[in-house]
């Protein structure tokens, strides 16, 4: 999946009330790093705060 495709998917699913969980979930699903919500939840449990903030920052740049 190309960066352009990821950008389109993330932008298309963004809503103004998304929190960090929703942003990371959408990122994991749109980049095909997780195939299900359960897999995404497992991956998120393995992430540290720095990784989460990095993903939220990337998603924020794309949607703003």
N, C-alpha and C positions, 0 to 999 in steps of 0.2 A: 504494500500500500504506500503510495507516494505521500509526501508531506502535504501536497495540495488536496488530495482526497481526504486526509485526516482533518485538515483545516475545514473543509466543507462539512464533514460529518459533525465535528465538534460545534461549529457555528450553528448548524441546523438544529442541534439538540439543546442549545443553550437557552436557559430562561433566567431572568434577572434574580430570582430567588435561590439560585444554586449555591450550595455551601461547598466546603472543601471535599467532603465525601462524594457529593454528586459530580464534581469536576474530575476527581481522580477516577471514579467509576466510569464516567464517560470516556476519559482518556484511555483507560485500560481496555475498554470494549472497542473503541474506535481504532485503536492501534493493533487490535487482535492479539493483545497480550493475555486476554482472558476471554473465554467463550461463553461463560455464564456469570451471573451475578455471584454465585457461590465461589467460583474461581477468583473473581475480582475481589471479593471480600477476603479470601485467603491471602492473595497477593498484598492487599492493603495492610493486613495484619503484620506482614513481614517488613513493611516500609518504615523507615524512621522519619522523624519530623522533617529533617532536611530534604529527604526525597519527596515527601508530600508537598512541601512548600515549593520545590522546584517544579513539580507537575502543575500545581495551582498557578504558578507564575507563567508557565508555558501556555496553559489554557487561557489565562487572563489576557495574554498578549494576542492570542488568536481571536478572541471574541470581542475585544474592545476596538 
